Structure formats: C-alpha cells, structure tokens
Amino acid sequence: MYRRVLLHVLPACSIAALAIEWWYGWHVLWVVLPFTYRIVHLWVRQRKIRLLAKEQAVEMRHGVWGEQQILVRTECIVSVRQHSSPWQRRNGYANLVVHLPGEKWTAPFLQREEAEVLLNYLVACIETKGR
C-alpha cells in the first residue's frame, strides 16, 4: 500500500513543487525528494534480493516495503538469460531474467559470478527437462 501511495504521490509533489517554486523559493526542496526516494529505494532493493536454487525449484525473495516470495518449478522454465547495463558491468552486477509460460521475472543486482552459476544451472535444468 505504501509503495503505491509513494509512487503516485511523489511525482505529483514534484510537479506541484515546480509550480510553487515560482512563488516560494524554499519549496524547491520538494523537487529533491523524489530523487532521494528513488536512490534509497534502489539501494534497499539491491540489498534485499535472495535467490535460492534447489533441485526442483527456484525461490526468489525480494521486496522493499514487504517481502514477496516467488517459487518456480524448474520444469516450468522456458528460457533464461543474463542481462546487465553498462553500470552493472562496471560494478560486477548482472540481472537474471527467467522466462515462464505467459510471464517473466527478473532477479536484479546479482553478483556476476552468482548470476552465471545460476544461469548455467537453470540452462542444464531446461536441457534435461524431458529426460
């Protein structure tokens, strides 16, 4: 609930702050608030991701305002890929994207070595699925 409120209220506050800034100079600090929120949100999100690979399932726990748990059986995985932005490559991070029938989920900000190990494990699970 808080996340939805903040994601809708903060952009409105920024727009309102830009309009109010013409009349009152000190309200310009409201413009800084959404950027600060976004930086803190990304930093907390990066720290709270846990990905566990088990024999028949992959479990991902993440969340900023509450913890969400996703459990996917390995036989349901269609494809897996690793993606990283230039900033992530420079700092040793990668995103692991798992495609399922009808949806996909992303495990962002994994250590590159950890993402490669999970990628290789899930590819092996996909290749041996029918055996």
Order of alpha helices (4+ residues) and beta strands (2+ residues): alpha-alpha-beta-beta-beta-beta-alpha-beta-beta-alpha
